[in-house]
Amino acid sequence: MSKHQTPALNEADRSRVIEMAWEDRTPFEAIETLYGLDEKAVIKHMRRALKPASFRLWRKRVSGRATKHQALRDPNVSRGYCSTQYKMRSG
């Protein structure tokens, strides 16, 4: 696959990419590792998948956010999610 081609994703993968893109602590590099979409491809995907106002809100939210770029992250941030994000049900 050339650098300018984006991989074909099924509906579940497209949905997961959107979810990961919205998450503050998930870097673009994680999306690229899992789905083969670099930051520009994620932006293109989000532009197509979201309503215009939602896309603008997302771009404003992630632009310049250090946690969205592995190289800019604080070294203490080693996980893509908070330790309390996934709670186990008891009983």
Secondary structure as GFF3:
##gff-version 3
##sequence-region A 1 91
A	DSSP	alpha_helix	11	22	.	.	.	ID=ss1
A	DSSP	alpha_helix	28	35	.	.	.	ID=ss2
A	DSSP	alpha_helix	39	49	.	.	.	ID=ss3
A	DSSP	alpha_helix	52	62	.	.	.	ID=ss4
A	DSSP	three_ten_helix	66	68	.	.	.	ID=ss5
A	DSSP	three_ten_helix	70	72	.	.	.	ID=ss6
###
